[in-house]
Amino acid sequence: MTGSDYYVPAAVLAIALVVKSPSFWRTWRSPMTKSIFVILAASVAGFVFGAPPTIERVNRITDVANISAPIVYCCLSCLSCASLVLLIHWRGGTEETIRRHTGMWIGATAVAIATFWVLFSLSDVPVEQQREFDTFYATTPYVREMIVLYLTAHTATSLVVATKCWRWARELRDLQAAWTHWGLLILVAAFGLTLSFALVKLVAVGARWAGTDTWDSLSTDVAPPLAGLGAAMTTVGFLVPVVGPRLESMWVSWRAYRAMEPLWRALEPFAGPGKPMRISPTSSLEIRAMARSTEIADRLLNLAPHLDNAHRAAAERYASSQGCTPEAAVIFAEAAAIHAALLAAESSRVPASGQTPVAVESSAAIPTRVSGTNGLARLSVQFSKIHRSDSPVGAVPSESN
């Protein structure tokens, strides 16, 4: 792997870290926020310090050969620990249990990191190795123990997280937690890759202990891509349950906003004399959809004198006779009543030559029985069908819809 193979994913993760910074600042007291921050930061640091150009630069600046090795070990150990801590808080449980398990993993990681530095300080590794450190020094005293400790800890944490995520994903398979379910499955794959990374490294190191270097390519060429992809997928897996619902909410609001447009435009003559609602250009999609639904509701109030309850009831009976569900029949009836009311209002405003406009007698008690952003979006879709066909009969919703 070249420098760009490390720096490109590091840049992508750094952008995610910057984008999430305001959220981190607002909710910093949350243990889950701190864990996600450490995951992103450790992933970025691991990619940066693991890149051969960075290794050469750090070794030269510190004047300590191969000091980047324990730095990378520390970064990846922090990544594994933060993943476990986040998973513990994510899974939930009693406060005492969460505190005990979190403290155990943080303590174990702290001991491992301290041991890395002690073993490295006791070792003699004068020849700089940018890509083959693990295999080149596999039999060197103290460094040998540091490498084994790192790979063993990495194997253990990867196996624990992958197992826990798989079990939890199976529990959520039939529940309404799709984003969490997919996030867990991504984490299973991610930590499966990191587990493969550790096992491949152990095979290459074990071959060195057996006196052969024929397996060095496993450590040099195969393991780094596994680690890089695993770190990136780990970040994605933890972010999916956090970002996914937000993206889904934005998508639903956008669809509702667009779906309400036909009814909103058709009711424009009934907007009233007041100034239209002003929406900031930076307003969220949810606010825009809510504002549009509010405007539709206000315009329907002005249309109410032209609504006819008898027409509404007849349309509902007709939709029910065609096999519509009660909810779909109500939507159809309201759309048909609005369509008829608009036609009646138009004819009353533009009388034939020599005729006097006739006041509309209406017994409508309410403008519409449909409410809410999603309800008005469905109403608008049905209204658009009736408006295009110019006849309610040709626009009855079916069960398949």
N, C-alpha and C positions, 0 to 999 in steps of 0.2 A: 504494500500500500504506500502511495506517495503522500506528500504533505496535504495536497488538496483532498484526498480521501478522508482525512481527519478534519480539516478546517471547514469544509462545506457543511457537514452535519453539525459541527460546533457552531457555525454561524446561524444555521436554522434554529437550533435549540436556544441560542443566545437571543434571537428575535422573539421566540416564544417567552423567554424570561423577561424581556423588556415589556412585551405586550401585557403580561400578567402582573407587572410590577405594581400598578395602581391597586389591583385586587389584593396583592400581598400586603400592601401598606395598610389597607382598610381592615383586613382580617388577620393581622399578624399574630394576635394572641391565640389563634386557633392552632392546635398541634398539627392538623391536616395541612394547613397553609404552610407551616414551617417545613413539613415533610416534602411537599411538592416543590417548594423553593430549593431545598437541598438536592432533590432528585435532578432538577433542571441544572442547578449550578454544578453539581458533581459530574453530570454528564458532559457539560461544556468543558469543565476542567480536565476530565479524563481524555476527551478527544484532543484538546489543545496540548496537554503535556505528554500525550502519547505519540504525537506526530514527530517523525524523525528530525525535521528542522528545529522544532522546539527543544527536543532532547539535546541536540548539539549546542543550541544557544544557552540553555539552562546550565549545562555542564561547564561551559566556558565562563559564564557569569559567576557561578559559585566556586569555580575552580575545584570542583569535586566530581571526579569521574563517576558517571552512572547514577547521580543523585536523583535523576528523574524517575528511576525505577520505583523507589519507595513512595515518591510523590504520586505516581499513577496508581500504585497499590492502595494508597490512602484514599484517593478520589473514588475508586471503584468500590472500596469497602464502605465509604460513606453512602454511596449510591445504593448498595445492597441494604444497609442498615435503614436508610430513610424509606426504602420500599417496604421493608418489614413493618416499620413503625406506622407508616401510612395505612398499610393493610390492616394492622391491628385496630387503629382508630376507625377505619372504614367499616370493618366488620362489626364493631361495637361490642358491648358487654358491660359488666359492672365496672365502675370507676377504679376499684381496687385491682381488678384483674388486668385492665388496660395499663394501669400504672406499673404493675409488677412486670408484665411482659415487655413493655416499652423499656423500662429500666434495665431489664436483663439483656436485651439486644444492644442497647446503647453502651452499656458497661462492657459487654463482650467485644464490641467493635473498638471501643477506646483501648482496651487491653491489647487487642491485635495490632492496632496502629502503633502503640507505644513499643510493642515487641518488634515491629518492622524496623523502627529507627535504632533500637538497641542492637539488633542483629546486624544491621547495615553498618553501624559505627564500629562494630567489632571485626568486620570483614575486610578483605583486601581485594579490591576490584579495580585495578589501575587501567585496564584496557577498556576504552569506551565502546559500548555496544548499543547502537541505536535501535536495532531490530531483533537481535538474537541474545538478549541478556539472559533470559530464563534458561536457555539450553547451554549457552557458553559457560555460565557459572553454575550449572546444575550440580556439580560435584565440589564446589568451593565451600569450605567450612563457613558456617554462619549464614552466608547467602543461601546456601542449599536449604537450610531450615526456614529462612524467610520466604523463599519461593514455595516450599511445601505448605507452610502455614497459610500463605495467601491463597493458594489454589484450593486447599482443603476448606478454608472458610468460605471461599467463593462457591464451591460445590455445595456445601451445606446450606447456605442461604438461598441459593438458586433452587435447590430441591425442595426446601421448605415452602418458599413462596409459590412455586409452580404447583405443588400439591394442594396448598390451601386455596389458591385461586381456582383450581379445577373443581375441588369439592364445593366451593361456594357457588361457582357458575352452574353446577348441576342443580343446586338448591333453587337458584333463581330462574331456571329454565322455563318454568310454567307460571311464573309470577309477572306482574306488571313492572318489570325493571329491566327493560331491554338494553338501555345504554350501559347499565352496570354489568349486565350479562356479557355484552360484547367487549367491554373493557377488560373484564376478567379473562375472557378467552384470548385477547391480545396479550395479556400479561403471561398467560400460560405459555404462549408461543415465544414471548420475549425471554422469559427465564429458562425456557427450554434451550434457546440459543446460547444464553450465558452459561448454562450448565454444560452444553457441548463445548463451549470455549474452554472451560476449566478442564474438562476431561481430555480434550485434544492436547492441551498444554501438559497435563500429567503424563500422557502417553509419550510425548516428545522428551520430557524430562526423565521419565523412566528408562527410555532408550539410551539416554546419555549415561545413566547409572549402570546400564548393562554393557557399556563400552562402545556404543555405536552412535554415529551422528546421522544415520540414514533417515531418521524420522524428524530431523530438525525443521523440515519444510512445514510440518504440521503446526509448529509454534510460530514460524515466521510468516507463512502465507495463508494458512487456513484459519488460525485462531483470531487474528485481528479483525477480519470482516465479520466473524460471528459476534465478537464483542461489540463492534460498532453498531451492527444492526440490532443486536439485543438491547443496547442502551437506548437507541432511538425508539424502539418499539415499547420499551418500558415507559418512557415518557408519554408516548401516545396512549398506552393502555390506561395510565392513571388520569390523563386529561380527558379521555372520551366520556366518562360518566359526569365530568364537571362541565365540559363544553357542549357535549351532545344535547342535553335538554334545552340549553339556551339556544342553540342553533335550530332545534326543532320548533321551539316557541316562536322564533323569528320567522321561520318558514310558514308556520300555521298562520301567523298574523299577516304575513305578506299575501298568502293565498286568500285569506278572508278580505283583506283590503282590496285586492283586485276583483274578487268575486262580487263585492258590494257595489262596484262602479256602475253597472247598468241601472240598478234601482236608484242609486244616488243621483245619477244624471236625469233619469226620467222624472224624479221628484223635484228637480231644480226650480221649476216655476213656483213651487210651494215652500221655497226657502224662507220666506218672510222678509219683512223690511229691515231687520237688523243686519249688522255687519257679519260676514262669514267668519267662522271660527279660524283663528290664526294658529298655525302650527309651526314651531321652530324647525329650521332645516336640520337641526341636530336631534330632533325628537326620534325616539325609538319607533320601530314598526308597530309594537303593541299600542303605543299612544296614538299613532296615526290611524290604526284600525279602530280603536275605541272612539276617536274623534269622528270618524266617518259614520260609525254606527249611531253616534249621538245625533249627528246631523240628519240621518235618515229618520230617526225616531221623531225629531222635531218637525220634519217636513210631513211625516205621516199624520201628526196632530193637526196640521193645517189642511190636510186632505180629508180628514175625518168627516166633514159634512157631506162629502160625496160618496162615502162608503155605504154599502147596502148590506145589512145583515142577512136579508133573505137570499141575496145572491151568494153570499159567503157560505151559508148553510147548504144551499143547493150544490155548490161546487164541492163541498166536503162530502156530501152524500154520494155524489157521482164518483169521486176519487175512491171512496171506500168500496163502492160497488165494483170498481175495476181491480180490486185486490190490494190496494195500498194499505200500508200500516197506518195506525192512527196518527202517528207523528207526521208521516209523509202526506196524509190527507189534509192535515191542518196547514202544512206548508203550502200545498197546492191551493187550498181554499183561500188562504190569505193572499197569495200571489194573484189568483183570479179576481178576487175582490178589488185589489189595488189596480189591476189592469182595467177593470170595468169602471172604477171610480175615475181614473185618469181620462178615459174616453168620455164619461159623463161630464167631467169638469171642462174638457175641451169643447164639447158641444154647447155647454151652457155659456161659455165665454165668447163663442163665435156663432151667434144665431143666424139663421137664414134670413134673406132680405125680406123686410117687412114683418118679421116676427120679433116677439119680445122674449128675452131670456126667461126661462122658467126656473124658479127656485127649486132646489133639490130637497126632497123630503127624505131624511135618513134616520133610521133607528139604530145606527151603530153606536154601541156603548164604548168601545175602545178602538183605537186606530188599527191595532194588530195584536194577535195573541203570541206573536213570535218576538223574542227579545234576545239580547246578547249578541256579541260579535259574530260568533259562528252561526247562530240561528238566523241572523239577518243576511249573512253570506249565502246560506242555503235558500232563503227566501228570494234573494236577488237572482240566483241562478235559475230558480223555477220561474220567476217573473220574466227573465230574459227569454226562456223557452216559449212562454205564452205570447210574449210580445212579438217574437219572430214568426210564430205560426198564426198570430192574430186570431187565435181561437183556443180556449182552454182545453177543448176536447182533444186536440192533437198534441197536447203537452202534458198528459197525465204521467207522473212518475211510476215506474214499474218496480217490483220487488228487487230486481237485479241492480237497480241504481242505488 
